[in-house]
Amino acid sequence: MSYSARLQTYWDGLASRERNLIAVGLFVILPVGLYLYVWQPVQAERARLAIRVEQLRGELAQLRADSEEIKRLRGQAPIRSGSNLEVTARQAAARFGLPDVPGAMTAQGNDRLLVNLEAVAFDAWVRWLGELGVQGVSLASCKVESLPMAGQVRIKATLARTAS
C-alpha cells in the first residue's frame, strides 16, 4: 500500500470534527510557520545587509578621498636636498602653506636653521616637519605656544640636518 493510499485511509477514518480541526490547524500553523521560519529571518537579514551596505559606502567614500590625496601627493615634485638647509626648508614650507615671512628662518651654517613663526597652523607645521624628516632634517629643539585662534600656534625651533 502506497503512502498516499494510507494517508487517504487515515483521513477517511477520521470523524468530521477531527478533519475540520486538522484543516483549521494547518490553516493557522502553516502561515505562522512560514512567517517564523522564512519571512522573518529573510527580513532580519535584509535589514542587517542594508546597514552593512551603508557602512561599505562610507568606507568607499573614505577610500576615494584617500586615493585623491595619494594622487595629489604623488603629483608633487620631490624636494631636492641641496647643500643648503634653508633652501630645502623654504621649499617644503611653501608646499605646506607655511608663511614666508622675512626673518622667520635664519640659517646657522649649512646644517642648522632657526625657525621663528608667529602664527602658523599646527597641522601644517607637523606635516612640514614630516617632509623635512624624509629629507634628513631633525628637530634639535622646539617651543610651541598655542594661540587664541583654533589650530594656530607660535613656533620657535632649531632644525638640524643629520649627517648622512
N, C-alpha and C positions, 0 to 999 in steps of 0.2 A: 504494500500500500504506500502510495507517494505521500509526501509531506502535505501537499495541498489537499489531498483527499482526507488525510487525518484531521487537518485543520477544519475542513468543511464538516466532518462528522462531529468534531468537538463543538463547533458553532451551532450545529443543528440540535445538539443535546442540551444546550443552554436554554433556560427559561427566557421569555420575552423581556422580563425585567432585568435579568443579568446581561442580556445583549445590549439593552439600552444603556445600562450602567457602564459597560465596557466602551461603547461608542462615545458616550459623553466624556469619559475619562480620557480616551485618545484625542478627542476634540480639544480638551483643555491641556493635557500634558504635552501633546505634540508642539503647539506654538510656544509654550513655556520652555520646553527643551530646546527648540530652535533658537529662541531668544538667548537663553543662558549659555548654550554651547556653540552657537555660531555668530549671531548678530552682535552680542555684547563684546566678545573678545575681538571681533573684527573692528568695532568702533573704538575700543580702547587702543588697539594697535595703530589705528589710523590717527588718533589724537597724539600718540607718542611720536609717530613719524612726522606729523606736522610740526611738532616742537623741534625735532631733530633737523628738519629741513631749514627752519628759521636759524638754528644755530650754525648750520653749514653755510647758509647765505651770509651770515655775519663773518664767518671765517674766510669766505671767498672775498668779501669786500676788503678785509684786512690784508689778505694775500695780494690782491690787486694794488692796494695802496703801497704795500712793501715793494712790489715789483716796480712801480713807478719811481719810488725812492731809489731803488737799486739802479734803474736805468739812468736816473738823474746823476747819481754819484759816479757811475761808470763813464758818463759823458764828460765829466770834469777832467781837465788835463792834470796830470800829476805835477806836484810842485817839484821843481828841480832843486835838489840840495846843492846850493852853491857853497862857496867857501865862507860867505858872509851870513851869519845867523840873523842879522837884522833884515836882510832881503828876504830870506826864507820866511821869517815870522810875519813880515808885512804882506807877502803874497798870500799866506794862509789866512791872515786877518781879513783881507779883502774878500776872500772866498766865504768866510763865515759871518760877514757883516759886522765885524768889529770896527769901531770908529778909527779913522786915520787922522788922529789929532797930532799936530806938531808937538814933539817932546814926550809923547806917550810911550815911545820905545827909544831907549838910549843904549847904544852898543858900548860894551866894555871889552874891546878887543874882538876877535873873530868868534870866540866861543862863549861869551856871556852877554846877556841882554837884560836891562832893567825895564820893566813894564809898569806903567802908572796909568791906569784907565779910571776916569772919574765916574762914569756911568755906562755900564755895559750889561747886556742880557746874560744872565748866568749860564743858560743853556748854550749860547754861542761861545762863551768862554771855555766851557768844558769840551765842546766839540773842537775848538781851536787847539786846545792842549792835546787832545787825542791825535789830531793831524800832525802836530809837531812831534809827538811821541813816535809816530811812524817814521818821521824824518830824523830820529836820533836825538831829539831835544828833550831834556827833562826839566822838571820844576825844582830849582835849588831851594827857593824859599817863596812863601806866599802869605799874604794877608788879605782876607776877603771880608768886606763890611757890607751888610745889607743896606739898601736904600729904601725910602718910603714907598717908592713905586714897586709894584709887584714884579718879581723876577729880575730886578735891576740890582747890581752890586758895584762896589768900588773895589778895584784890584790894585795891589802893589805886590809885584812879584819879581823874582830873578830867575831867568831861564838859562840853562847851560847846555851846550852840545856835548854829548858824551863822546869819549874817544872811540873811534871805530876802526 
